[in-house]
Each structure stands twice: as structure tokens, then as C-alpha cells.
């Protein structure tokens, strides 16, 4: 494989399910945030396997000043008979601090090799967000749709996968809309009143149970 082919294969876009989304900047009232796409570490490993083979690459980590992690991804250059390493680092994260730092450092090192670099070119989209823990936020709805250039070759022509209707966390059956409520409303009602995503039947049962308890 020549360098241009390797570069193109490393930089090729990923399928939407190989991405994870985080919230960057947030609005003053914390209702909206900037959606940022990252390649999952599993997808990075798969990409390196695909391009270089499982024995053709390796990674290593170093701690940096106790609060950051560095990741080096090395690739074997068969022509020169030597390993070539690109390093980058990331700060430890708020949750699972070291693990988060390691994972982010690998993403950065992957960008050094061109993996996922195209994601920097996506237009920033502001989307509804919801809090996770104290200071963090996550997307409240589905991630933004990707433009055709940011999808794998041939992906565009594929029909959008139909989403399975959401399932009840208690009985496992699909949550169906009623004559009065949409599925989204039922899910929201369940979350607010029972802290769970429930079907109508299970919510009725819980209502009956709470009635007989208080009677
Ligand atoms: Zn149910």
C-alpha cells in the first residue's frame, strides 16, 4: 500500500454508530449545547486493524504530570523496518478520571494519524441537552444528522435504518402510543412519575398498586 492509499483509508469517514457525541459549549440557560462528534475507541482499533493488520500497530500510554495521559500509536513501516509513533495527550476527565484520560488520549493520537480528523470540519450544531451529574451535559435527543461527505462511501444510498420502538423497562414490550398520548409523552410521564420508561399497562398496574397501598 502506498502512502496516499493508507492516508485515504485512515481518514475515511465512519458510520454514525461508530461515533459518540459530547456537549461542548453550552447556552447561558444550559438548555442547549454544541454537539461534538468523536470516534469511539473501538472504531479506532478496528480502523487500525483494517489498515495495518492486528500485528501492524500498537499503542502505549504515559502519565503526564499526574493529571494527564499521553497515548502513542505506533505503526510498523515495513519498507524502513521500523516503528513510527505519533503521540498526543488529554487531561484526566471528571468521571473515571484516569480511564477517561486514557481513552481521550487515544482519540487524540488517532487524529494525529488522520483517523476521525474530518470530524473537525463538521459545522457546529446547537442541540437540546440534559445534565449528567453536576457539571456535565449530554445530548437530550438524537445526534445531528451527518452531511453526505461525512458518511462512508455507499452509506448515503442506504435507506435510513428504521428505529425499533422503545421498550418498556418493566415488561420488555414495545411502548405504543395511545389515543391520547404519543410514545414520547408516555416515556416522559413514566420518567417523571416512576423514574422508568414504562408501557401504559405497566403504568396502570403501578397506579393500581399505589392506590391499594394508600387505601
Ligand atoms: Zn410494560
Boltz pocket constraint, residues with backbone or C-beta under 6 A from the ligand:
constraints:
  - pocket:
      binder: B
      contacts: [[A, 168], [A, 169], [A, 170], [A, 171], [A, 172], [A, 173], [A, 198], [A, 199], [A, 200], [A, 201], [A, 202], [A, 203]]
      max_distance: 6.0
